[in-house]
Amino acid sequence: MAWGQMAAKRQRGAPAGGKAKRARSAPSAGEAAPGGGPGERSAPPQEYRIPPQENRIPPQEYRIPPPVSQGKWKNKERVLIFSSRGINFRTRHLMQDLRTLMPHSKADTKMDRKDQLFVINEVCEMKNCNKCIFFEAKKKQDLYMWLSNTPQGPSAKFLVQNVHTLAELKMTGNCLRGSRPLLSFDPLFDREPHYALLKELFIQIFGTPQYHPKSQPFVDHVFTFTVTDERIWFRNYQIIEEDASLVEIGPRFVLNLIKIFQGSFGGPTLYENPHYQSPNMHRRLVRLSVAAKFREKQQVKEVQMIKKKGTKVLVEEDPTEVVFETPAEEKPVEIQLVKPESKPIVKDKKKLRKIQRKKQKKLFRTEGSA
């Protein structure tokens, strides 16, 4: 009896540490109560049934939304952007801006000047890249850009001029990092064959592949390639959603085409720009123009001196001019045999005068006292 009372107390309170017992369902009407007669059997215990899913309260869960674009990345374009040694700070910032604008780009260390350009094909193969933008610096003042389709080709060499980076411009435009750009080309790119080849090269290099892992599925800026003055002008603009107007973001630079090669970083020349002028020739012409200006000034001075000498008219001598001249009397030459007397050297005349005044004053005093 005492043990039964203790068990009842444990059941009423919290379980001491053992396993909780399963709840039993209430007996049905046809079944006898567990405290019936000896002939009646008690109903077997039934397990607790889980209510159906419709009646359950849904728990609060945080689900990650699926990606906006669930397409497959098919265009595996990868661009290697790096440079040679000897570039300045402006080129380094331009290179970093291009890497920021192109999520499908890769970086590499600077290449030594002594290495041949064909080594870049092997570097691209090691980096698993099929396109390359290589900045080559010469004389620490000239910058060249190579655009190449490695390893088969073609490739193009440009002279980069008027470089302005993102940090330098401080434009008001802005775009999402990693967003895909629109590419806008001048109508001249469809008329000339060499420009058509460059257009295809620009599309494959600057165009971000669709569904790229590092890209964003938005189009909020545009790259423009304009042909003016036999040069290609690169600009980057933001597309404003309200009225589709354009605001420049940067960077900006000008590409002066030199040659187009059949291979990657070399090979037969497909096109050579007849309007191209090397920086060395340009600097030489500038020096010659400055020297020509200086030479012209010297010639003008010489002409003026000749004119001044030519304006003087030589008048013939007048024979009657000497008539009214009276000759001066000739004085005999006197030779002094005796040395002239030397004059007394007076150091300070003022002191002598003061001394004389003091003497006169003393004389007046002595006469007055007498």
Disulfide bonds with the S-S distance in Angstrom:
none
